[in-house]
Structure formats: structure tokens, C-alpha cells
């Protein structure tokens, strides 16, 4: 369910308004990167993912059939915690199973079990035996794998690509003027550096095959990035397409 304006316990000063702008942001709830749909307070520059703004009080997950996850505004206890889906630190809003001690970022907890844009279908697995397109390793975190089993990408690797580029994305955006931003600098600001080359290193049997595989792998990555950033209903092609533009 989507509301154009909401009140939220994490920001009682002002109401938050729904907006969809194709610019990266950092969620002030879970402290993770987001893009596209969000709830925002323009006065305070306060942003929340959809999943953080309208959380489910309790949820279950197919990977943890015996668990009941409770939504919490901050990690429980005093020890550092990490997300069991992406292996990244939990620094804000979290879904926590007290008996088992498992934690999930809100966006990770709501990752679709299947992503389909009409050309590529990817299914979410807790672990797969295939090598990741980005790191070349097997196992590790949750992964999305295509039905043909040729394209596999760790959720953790997508997060790492975003974290590695966040400094560049954020500071380029803030150091450029608004006019320059909307007149073309945004093509630089929303790019994940060297992503295209990274994907192609694992598929180098021939120029034609490399090109085709790179295109399909790139499409798979676009779908996964949209989901991990908290907006799986939109590929946000105008932005995500640029992530593969650097040769």
C-alpha cells in the first residue's frame, strides 16, 4: 500500500511525502543505499526506503521457516550485528528473530523470490554452487541466479559495488550545481565504476560471445540492483542503464 503523505516515528517533526526521483539516496532508517521510490522530508533532507517507511510489524521468510522476524528501529543488544542476506552491518532499522538471532535489512527481507523483466528471470537462493559474475566465488551470501544458471550474482556483491561507488556518487552530486546536474553530470554521478569490465572477466571465450554474455549479464545486474536498492517494481532504466556504460 502506498500513501502520498505519512507520519513516521523516526521523524516526528514533519510528515514525509512519497516521491520517485531517479537519484541515489541514503536511507535514514536502515542506513543503506536506495534509489527511486522513497518517502522524503525535503525540509530536513530525510529519506526512507518504502520498506522502511511502511514496515510489516512481523514477517516470515521462506529461507527461515521456523523464524518470526520482528521489525525493530535499531539493532538489539550492544554487539555488532550483520544481515544474514547480504552480510553487511546492521546499523539501523532491522528485522530480527530473537530465538535464532538472525537479522535482515528491511530491503533484504523483502527481496522478491523471483525477478522477471520479460527477458531474464532470476530466482533468489540462500546459497548456490555457481560462481558469482562479480567476485567469481561460490556460496557466500544470498544470490540471484538465472533459469539458465549462467548468471549468478551475490546480493553481497551488489551491495559492495554500491558502497564502493557511494562516495563518488554522493560527492559528485553535492559538488555540482543543480543546473549542471540535470544537464548531464548525472550521467557520471549514477555510475558504478568498472562494472562492465568486471562482469566480462568471467566470460572471455570470444568477442561475439563476450559481447552477448556481457549484455545478458548486464541486464541481469540491472534487475538485481533495482531490487537491492529497494525498488524492485521499476528497473529505473534511465539510471541503471548507465551503470554499465563505462568500458
C-alpha positions in Angstrom: 0.0 0.0 0.0 1.3 3.4 -0.9 0.3 6.8 0.7 1.2 10.2 -0.7 2.0 11.5 2.7 2.7 9.8 6.0 3.7 10.4 9.6 6.7 8.3 10.8 8.0 7.6 14.3 11.6 8.2 13.1 10.9 11.7 12.0 8.1 13.2 14.1 9.0 16.8 13.2 7.4 16.7 9.7 5.3 14.5 7.5 7.1 12.5 4.8 5.9 12.7 1.2 6.2 10.0 -1.4 8.3 10.7 -4.4 10.1 8.8 -7.2 13.2 10.5 -8.4 16.0 8.6 -10.2 18.8 9.8 -7.9 20.7 7.7 -5.3 20.0 8.4 -1.7 21.0 7.0 1.7 18.0 5.8 3.8 17.9 7.4 7.2 16.1 4.3 8.6 18.3 1.3 7.7 21.3 3.4 6.7 21.6 1.6 3.3 21.7 3.0 -0.2 18.4 3.4 -2.1 17.1 4.7 -5.4 13.8 5.7 -7.0 10.7 5.4 -4.7 11.1 6.8 -1.2 9.4 8.9 1.5 11.1 12.2 1.9 11.1 15.3 4.1 12.5 18.0 1.9 12.9 20.4 4.8 15.3 18.1 6.7 16.7 16.1 3.7 15.4 12.9 5.4 14.7 9.8 3.3 13.3 6.4 3.9 13.0 3.3 1.7 9.4 2.2 1.0 10.1 -0.9 3.1 11.4 1.3 6.0 8.7 3.8 5.8 5.9 1.2 5.8 7.3 -1.8 7.5 5.5 -5.0 8.3 5.5 -5.5 12.1 6.3 -9.2 11.8 7.2 -11.4 8.9 8.4 -14.8 7.9 10.8 -15.8 5.2 10.9 -19.0 3.0 14.6 -19.4 3.9 13.9 -19.4 7.6 10.7 -21.3 8.0 11.0 -21.6 11.8 11.7 -17.9 12.4 9.4 -15.0 13.1 11.1 -11.7 12.3 10.1 -8.6 14.3 10.7 -5.1 13.0 13.0 -3.1 15.3 14.1 0.6 14.9 17.6 -0.3 15.9 19.8 -3.5 16.3 19.2 -5.4 19.6 21.9 -5.6 22.2 25.4 -3.9 22.3 27.3 -6.3 20.0 27.8 -5.6 16.2 25.2 -7.4 14.0 25.2 -8.2 10.4 22.4 -9.0 7.8 22.1 -12.7 7.1 21.1 -11.9 3.5 23.9 -9.6 2.4 26.5 -10.0 5.2 26.6 -6.2 5.7 26.5 -4.4 9.0 23.1 -3.7 10.6 23.2 0.0 11.6 19.5 1.0 11.7 16.1 -0.5 11.1 16.2 -4.3 11.1 14.0 -7.4 11.1 15.2 -9.6 14.0 14.4 -13.2 15.0 15.1 -13.3 18.8 15.2 -17.1 19.3 17.6 -17.7 16.3 19.5 -14.4 16.4 19.0 -13.8 12.7 18.9 -10.3 11.2 17.7 -8.9 7.9 17.8 -5.4 6.5 14.3 -4.3 5.5 15.1 -4.3 1.8 16.8 -7.7 2.1 13.9 -9.1 4.0 11.6 -8.0 1.2 13.7 -9.1 -1.8 11.4 -10.8 -4.3 11.9 -14.6 -4.7 11.8 -14.1 -8.5 12.7 -11.2 -10.7 11.4 -11.1 -14.3 11.6 -8.3 -16.8 10.3 -10.3 -19.8 13.8 -11.3 -21.0 15.7 -12.6 -17.9 14.3 -14.5 -15.0 16.3 -14.7 -11.8 15.5 -16.7 -8.7 16.6 -15.9 -5.2 18.6 -18.7 -3.4 20.1 -18.8 0.0 23.3 -20.4 -1.5 24.2 -21.6 -4.9 27.1 -23.6 -6.2 27.7 -21.4 -9.3 30.4 -18.7 -9.5 29.3 -15.1 -9.0 29.5 -12.8 -12.0 31.3 -10.2 -10.0 33.6 -12.0 -7.5 33.9 -15.4 -9.1 33.3 -17.1 -5.8 30.7 -19.8 -4.9 28.4 -19.9 -1.9 28.7 -16.8 0.3 25.5 -14.6 0.7 22.1 -14.9 -0.9 22.2 -14.9 -4.6 20.1 -14.3 -7.7 20.6 -17.0 -10.4 19.0 -17.1 -13.9 17.0 -20.0 -15.0 19.7 -21.0 -17.5 22.1 -21.0 -14.5 24.7 -18.9 -16.4 24.1 -15.7 -14.5 24.6 -15.6 -10.7 25.1 -12.6 -8.6 25.6 -12.4 -4.8 23.4 -9.9 -3.0 26.5 -9.0 -1.0 28.4 -8.2 -4.2 25.7 -5.8 -5.4 25.9 -4.1 -2.0 29.7 -3.9 -2.3 29.6 -2.3 -5.7 27.2 0.3 -4.4 29.2 1.0 -1.3 32.4 1.3 -3.3 30.8 3.9 -5.6 28.7 5.7 -3.0 31.5 8.3 -2.2 31.8 9.2 -5.8 28.1 9.2 -6.4 27.3 11.3 -3.3 30.1 13.9 -3.5 29.8 14.4 -7.3 26.1 15.2 -6.8 26.7 17.6 -4.0 29.7 19.4 -5.6 27.9 20.0 -8.9 25.4 22.7 -9.3 21.7 21.8 -9.8 21.7 23.0 -13.4 24.8 21.1 -14.3 23.4 18.0 -12.6 20.2 18.0 -14.6 22.1 19.0 -17.8 24.2 15.9 -18.0 26.5 15.5 -15.0 24.0 12.9 -13.6 25.4 10.5 -16.2 28.6 10.5 -14.2 27.0 10.6 -10.7 24.9 7.5 -11.1 27.5 5.1 -12.5 29.1 2.2 -10.7 32.8 2.3 -11.8 34.2 -0.5 -13.9 31.1 -2.7 -13.6 31.1 -3.7 -17.3 34.7 -4.9 -17.2 34.1 -6.8 -14.0 31.2 -8.7 -15.5 33.0 -9.7 -18.6 36.2 -11.1 -17.0 34.4 -14.4 -16.3 33.3 -14.8 -19.9 36.2 -14.4 -22.4 35.8 -17.2 -24.9 35.4 -15.0 -27.9 34.5 -11.4 -28.8 31.0 -12.3 -30.0 30.2 -14.4 -27.0 31.7 -11.9 -24.7 29.5 -9.1 -26.1 26.3 -11.2 -25.9 27.1 -12.6 -22.5 28.0 -9.1 -21.3 24.7 -7.8 -22.5 22.7 -10.5 -20.8 24.8 -10.3 -17.6 24.3 -6.6 -17.6 20.5 -7.0 -17.9 20.6 -9.4 -15.0 22.5 -7.0 -12.9 20.1 -4.2 -13.7 17.2 -6.2 -12.3 19.1 -7.3 -9.2 20.3 -3.7 -8.5 16.7 -2.4 -8.7 15.6 -5.0 -6.1 18.5 -4.5 -3.7 18.1 -0.7 -3.8 14.5 -1.2 -2.6 12.6 -0.5 -5.8 12.1 -3.9 -7.5 8.9 -2.8 -9.3 10.9 -0.4 -11.5 14.2 -1.1 -13.4 14.8 2.7 -13.5 16.4 2.2 -16.9 17.4 5.8 -17.2 19.8 5.4 -14.3 20.7 1.8 -14.0 21.5 1.6 -17.7 24.3 4.0 -17.1 25.9 1.6 -14.6 27.2 -0.5 -17.4 28.3 2.4 -19.6 32.0 2.6 -18.7 34.1 0.3 -20.9 
